[in-house]
């Protein structure tokens, strides 16, 4: 089973993307230099708002893929779900390299954090550009080509 959802984020001049273990999107409309894991503000969704099928798959130890598109650049983050995920935070969502779980955790055991994101994307976000975030959840592991195919099919205007 595969399900997906997407939302919009905006960059900010304080996007640093230096955090080594996490990456965050927030609905808040501000960012201080201390928020070095936050790469997108004014998000149209928090973790609580994500599609229920996506959350169900991830809660059943599914595989998660987050595609970040800003300008002409794409980056893919891969991680895992967990039965302890609650998806209850109404403000933000966090992707973690670790196995720590909070009410805002989307994925654990991720292969990327804020510092690993393509620097061309980060530079565009520092300029306040808009980004598209697509979350794909699957009960089986997917290859990058499969993830990209789902992304393109879900976002045909790209």
NORGI-V532654 format. One record per residue. RES is the residue in one letter. PHI is phi in whole degrees, -180 to 180 (* if undefined). PSI is psi in radians with two decimals (none if undefined). BURIAL is b if it has 9 or more other ideal C-beta (glycine too) atoms within 8 Angstrom, else e. Layout:
res=[RES:RES]
phi=[PHI:PHI]
psi=[PSI:PSI]
burial=[BURIAL:BURIAL]
//
This chain:
res=[X:X:X:X:X:X:X:X:X:X:X:X:X:X:X:X:X:X:X:X:X:X:X:X:X:X:X:X:X:X:X:X:X:X:X:X:X:X:X:X:X:X:X:X:X:X:X:X:X:X:X:X:X:X:X:X:X:X:X:X:X:X:X:X:X:X:X:X:X:X:X:X:X:X:X:X:X:X:X:X:X:X:X:X:X:X:X:X:X:X:X:X:X:X:X:X:X:X:X:X:X:X:X:X:X:X:X:X:X:X:X:X:X:X:X:X:X:X:X:X:X:X:X:X:X:X:X:X:X:X:X:X:X:X:X:X:X:X:X:X:X:X:X:X:X:X:X:X:X:X:X:X:X:X:X:X:X:X]
phi=[*:-131:-142:-152:-154:-144:-157:-107:-128:-131:-81:-160:-62:-91:-66:-108:52:-112:-66:-89:-128:-135:-144:-134:-117:-137:-78:-61:-103:-140:-152:-99:-60:-70:-83:-75:-100:-82:-114:-149:-116:51:-62:-79:-144:-105:-60:-64:-83:-64:-51:-62:-66:-59:-64:-62:-63:-66:-68:-95:61:-73:-101:-119:-134:-117:-104:-109:-121:-135:59:-97:-112:-128:-140:-118:-114:-114:-161:-125:-90:-162:-64:-87:-65:-110:53:-104:-70:-100:-118:-144:-145:-128:-106:-126:-75:-83:-106:-65:-125:-131:-69:-107:-73:-95:-134:-118:53:-72:-87:-143:-122:-56:-70:-91:-71:-46:-66:-64:-64:-61:-62:-66:-66:-61:-88:88:-65:-84:-130:-109:-116:-118:-107:-116:-119:-140:-84:-130:-66:-117:-81:-55:-62:-68:-62:-66:-63:-62:-59:-66:-64:-77:-126:-64:-81:-81]
psi=[2.41:2.42:2.81:2.83:2.77:2.83:2.92:2.50:2.92:2.57:-3.08:2.63:-0.32:0.14:2.06:-0.65:0.95:-0.13:2.38:-0.22:-0.24:2.89:2.37:2.52:2.46:2.63:-0.27:2.69:0.30:2.84:2.21:2.82:-0.34:-0.38:1.07:-0.03:-0.25:2.17:-0.12:2.34:3.11:0.62:2.46:-0.13:2.54:3.07:-0.59:-0.49:-0.17:2.68:2.36:-0.59:-0.71:-0.84:-0.70:-0.79:-0.80:-0.63:-0.36:0.62:0.58:3.13:2.35:2.49:2.23:2.09:2.14:2.09:2.12:2.18:-2.28:0.26:2.53:2.58:2.55:2.29:2.29:2.47:-2.98:2.68:-3.09:2.58:-0.31:-0.09:2.41:-0.41:0.67:-0.15:2.39:0.06:-0.66:3.05:2.49:2.38:2.31:2.44:-0.48:-3.00:0.17:2.40:2.28:-3.10:-0.19:0.03:2.22:-0.89:2.60:2.98:0.63:2.67:-0.11:2.63:-3.01:-0.72:-0.30:-0.13:2.49:2.17:-0.43:-0.69:-0.82:-0.72:-0.70:-0.69:-0.62:-0.45:0.05:0.19:2.77:2.53:2.66:2.23:2.19:2.25:2.16:2.29:2.39:2.58:-0.11:2.69:2.52:2.60:2.77:-0.70:-0.68:-0.71:-0.80:-0.64:-0.78:-0.76:-0.84:-0.72:-0.62:-0.47:1.16:-0.34:-0.01:none]
burial=[e:b:b:b:b:b:b:b:b:b:b:b:e:e:b:e:b:e:b:e:e:b:b:b:b:b:b:b:e:e:b:e:e:e:b:b:b:b:b:b:b:b:b:e:b:b:b:e:e:b:e:e:b:b:b:b:b:b:b:b:e:b:b:b:b:b:b:b:b:b:e:e:b:b:b:b:b:b:b:b:b:b:e:e:b:e:b:e:b:e:e:b:b:b:b:b:b:e:e:e:b:e:e:b:b:b:b:b:b:b:e:b:b:b:e:e:b:e:e:e:b:b:e:b:b:b:e:e:b:e:b:b:b:b:b:b:b:b:e:e:e:b:e:e:e:e:b:b:e:b:b:b:e:b:b:e:e:e]
//
